[in-house]
Amino acid sequence: MQHRSERQNLKGIRKGRLEAYEAVISQNYASIYRFVLYLTGDSTLAEELTQETFASAWAGIDRFKGKASFGTWLHQIAYRKFIDSKRRIHRNNAFMAKLRQETCDTSETFDPFHRLTADEHTRLLYEAIYKLDSSERAAIVLHYIQGLSFREMAEVLDKPAGTVKWYTSRALKLLKAHLNGRVGP
Amino acid sequence: MSNGRKKWKDITLKSLEAQLRNLPEPDAPETLKAKLLAAVPQARTAGMPQPLIQWFPRAWDFGVTAAAAALILALLTMVNYGLSVPAQPLLTEFNDTSLCYAAWDRGNFLYDQNNTFMPDNNLTRGSSPQ
């Protein structure tokens, strides 16, 4: 049913119908934003990358062949945008600085990050996620937080499904080691 | 060691997987959806006229089809009415009189559909019954 409505939406987008664009945005924007936020750790950058992701999707809509779902395709674009942005700017350290700042400053601000790191337990998990390298982090976020299957992840990360499965398992073990304090920062 | 760190100390992989799945979901900013909608490329609502550049290929196709149809119609008209083709008899007269039997038995020869006609050897020698 969802697949059918997705196909109808795509048809509508190709015809330039505003309501089709709106439906696709409503279905996917929060998920894409969350994915990019987990990858970057920066809400402003996540917002920028989400906008760039959708802009690229509209520009390349004719290249979408429907092999994977539209959501998976958007994740793939978002991941590439993240890799590009990482090359462009080195903002990764900003997250750690922000975390340190937040442990001292408990004032309520409008930042999705603030809610995520509200308790120490979650903050430590999040910190450990950020100690992983970007592709390991992407594997953890895609599988456990975004709920993508290994097959869908293979599409997003452009790697064979078997490799992705092994990679996710390794990333989980590394994450556990970080949480146990067995791996240095 | 802090309380939070103690909790993670002896976590199993299964438990870690469950913790990851239950991580709080960050809310997307409310302005983001509006920004995305504003960036939709030249969205058209149904019924709006399409730009001229999109009409051009269609007009070209229509023109070519119309020209081809007109040409076919003109050719058919010329064949049926315009050309003066001399009326041809369905059967050409068999005027060859070099064989005398042919003139005499022309009817039999031409209409012998069962192939039963046997030429008379006498006739081939030049003797006509007439």
Interface residues (C-beta under 8 A of the other chain):
Chain A: K15 G16 R17 L18 E19 Y21 E22 I25 S26 Y29 A30 Y33 R34 L37 S43 E47 T50 Q51 F54 A55 W58 A59 F110 P112 F113 R115 L116 A118 D119 E120 H121 T122 R123 L124 L125 Y126 A128 I140 Y144 I145 G147 L172 K173 L175 K176 L179 N180 G181
Chain B: S2 N3 G4 R5 K7 W8 K9 D10 I11 L13 L16 E17 Q19 L20 R21 L23 P24 E25 P26 D27 A28 P29 L32 K33 K35 L36 L37 A39 V40 P41 Q42 A43 R44 T45 A46
